């Protein structure tokens, strides 16, 4: 089982009512960023990043599982554009991609 990171606007990603990132906002980010490649075979809002990494939108949050340093760095840039923050499965917030790599190394 992997560990998810999410871009959210809420204090708790699972209780984001009224603070959702809309699918339209997410798709605007995707359309404007050549590093994000739509992957409709994985879902209507799924994208590939850096070849094998992925991001997706679901219920008002953008997420991925077991991201590497480059993906987390990308997420921070996206979070800034969406006025969001990076939150882990356990509710913790991350200040930088290096914080993630020390706390939760990517799966082998």
PyMOL commands that set and color helices and strands:
alter all, ss='L'
color gray80, all
select helices_A, chain A and resi 23-32+40-42+69-81+97-103
alter helices_A, ss='H'
color red, helices_A
select strands_A, chain A and resi 4-8+36-38+47-49+53-58+61-65+85-88+93-94
alter strands_A, ss='S'
color yellow, strands_A
deselect
rebuild
show_as cartoon
